[in-house]
């Protein structure tokens, strides 16, 4: 009973955070979410290391390991099936992953959901990138606990967190951030 109450409270908090308020103005015109430069080694909180580790089992039975992605830009996207902004950005993230060889997207479902229910959901809203279901009570240690959804991290080819976004992102915004950081320019 206590766990169910805690789950309900956590989901209500996350749902409230999922909706953008009037004070959530984008910090960068290229991305629709609130962008923040990743903390440096001098003051980085323990939950957000400079070069985070992430190794998760994906829904298709594989393993996604962030360390294996060195040399590519990686978009780590925390999301949930009940989050409207998350659902809106999924097709763009999928297209970005499919069309850009230098970019890999991974979706981290931050909710309590059974794998079969997630597979059924993805049958209706397919994506080409890997999806992993996270335990909201035990999120990856090297990433901050999401304060709202969607929460997206842009990881540079050297494994460092280049940017983080709270709120929905666009493919164009991500590509602009990559170009600003010295990566390939935005392609038409």
C-alpha positions in Angstrom: 0.0 0.0 0.0 2.8 2.4 0.9 4.6 1.6 -2.4 1.4 2.2 -4.4 0.9 5.5 -2.7 4.5 6.5 -3.4 4.1 5.4 -7.0 0.9 7.5 -7.4 2.6 10.5 -5.8 5.6 10.2 -8.1 3.5 9.8 -11.2 1.4 12.8 -10.3 4.5 14.9 -9.7 6.0 13.7 -13.0 2.7 14.4 -14.8 2.6 17.9 -13.4 6.2 18.4 -14.4 5.5 17.1 -17.9 3.2 20.0 -18.6 5.0 23.2 -19.5 4.1 26.3 -17.5 4.3 30.0 -18.6 7.7 30.4 -17.0 9.3 27.6 -19.1 10.7 29.8 -21.8 13.3 28.2 -24.0 16.8 29.1 -23.2 17.8 28.4 -26.8 15.8 29.3 -29.9 17.1 26.1 -31.7 15.6 23.7 -29.1 12.2 23.9 -27.6 13.2 22.7 -24.2 15.1 24.6 -21.5 18.7 24.0 -22.4 21.5 24.0 -19.9 25.2 23.6 -20.5 26.4 20.6 -18.7 28.2 21.2 -15.4 32.0 21.2 -15.6 34.3 18.9 -13.6 34.9 21.7 -11.1 31.4 21.7 -9.8 29.6 18.7 -11.3 27.1 17.1 -9.0 27.7 13.4 -8.3 24.5 12.4 -10.1 25.6 14.1 -13.3 29.2 13.1 -14.0 31.2 14.7 -16.8 31.3 11.4 -18.8 28.3 9.5 -17.6 28.0 5.7 -17.8 24.8 4.1 -19.0 24.3 0.5 -19.7 20.7 -0.7 -20.0 18.8 -3.7 -21.4 16.6 -2.7 -24.3 13.1 -3.8 -25.0 14.3 -5.9 -27.9 16.6 -8.0 -25.6 19.8 -6.2 -26.6 22.0 -3.9 -24.5 22.6 -0.3 -25.0 26.0 0.8 -23.6 26.8 4.5 -23.9 30.6 3.7 -23.8 30.1 1.8 -27.1 28.9 5.0 -28.8 32.2 6.9 -28.6 32.7 8.8 -31.8 29.0 9.6 -32.3 26.6 12.1 -30.8 24.1 10.4 -28.5 20.6 11.7 -27.6 19.6 10.2 -24.2 15.8 10.9 -23.9 13.9 10.2 -20.7 10.2 10.0 -21.5 6.9 8.2 -20.6 3.9 6.9 -22.5 1.5 9.3 -20.7 3.6 12.4 -21.4 2.1 14.4 -24.4 5.2 16.4 -25.1 7.2 13.2 -25.1 4.9 11.6 -27.6 5.1 14.6 -29.8 8.9 14.5 -30.1 9.2 10.8 -30.7 8.7 10.9 -34.5 11.3 13.7 -34.9 13.8 11.8 -32.7 13.2 8.6 -34.7 13.8 10.5 -38.0 16.9 12.1 -36.6 18.3 8.7 -35.6 17.4 7.1 -39.0 18.8 9.9 -41.2 22.0 10.9 -39.4 24.8 8.3 -39.1 26.7 10.5 -36.6 23.7 10.6 -34.1 22.3 7.8 -32.0 19.1 8.2 -30.0 18.1 6.0 -27.0 14.7 6.3 -25.3 14.6 5.7 -21.6 11.0 5.0 -20.5 10.8 6.5 -17.0 7.7 4.8 -15.7 6.4 1.6 -14.3 5.2 -0.4 -17.3 5.3 -4.0 -18.2 7.5 -4.9 -21.3 4.5 -6.3 -23.1 2.5 -3.2 -22.5 5.4 -1.1 -23.8 5.7 -3.3 -26.9 2.0 -2.8 -27.6 2.4 0.9 -27.2 5.4 0.9 -29.6 3.4 -1.1 -32.1 1.1 2.0 -32.3 4.0 4.6 -32.1 7.0 2.9 -33.7 10.5 4.3 -33.4 13.8 3.1 -34.9 15.9 3.8 -31.9 16.4 1.5 -28.9 14.0 1.8 -25.9 14.8 0.7 -22.4 12.3 0.7 -19.4 13.8 2.3 -16.3 12.8 1.7 -12.7 11.7 5.2 -11.6 12.9 4.3 -8.1 16.4 3.5 -9.4 17.3 5.8 -12.3 20.8 5.6 -13.8 23.3 6.9 -11.2 25.2 9.1 -13.6 22.2 11.1 -14.7 20.1 13.4 -12.6 16.7 12.2 -11.6 14.4 13.9 -14.1 12.6 16.9 -12.7 10.1 16.6 -15.5 9.6 14.9 -18.8 10.8 14.8 -21.4 14.4 15.2 -20.1 17.1 14.9 -22.8 20.8 14.8 -22.7 23.1 15.5 -25.7 26.3 13.4 -25.3 29.3 14.5 -27.3 31.4 12.0 -29.3 34.0 12.0 -26.4 31.3 10.9 -23.9 30.8 14.2 -22.2 27.4 15.7 -21.5 27.3 18.7 -24.0 23.8 19.9 -23.1 20.7 18.9 -21.3 17.1 19.9 -22.0 14.0 19.9 -19.9 11.0 19.9 -22.1 10.5 18.8 -25.7 13.3 19.0 -28.2 13.3 19.1 -32.0 15.6 17.4 -34.5 16.6 20.8 -35.9 17.4 22.1 -32.4 19.6 19.1 -31.6 21.4 19.4 -34.9 21.9 23.1 -34.3 23.4 22.3 -30.8 25.7 19.8 -32.5 26.8 22.3 -35.1 27.5 24.9 -32.4 29.6 22.4 -30.5 31.8 21.8 -33.6 29.9 18.8 -35.1 28.5 18.5 -38.6 26.4 21.5 -39.8 22.6 21.2 -39.9 21.6 19.3 -43.0 18.5 20.0 -45.0 
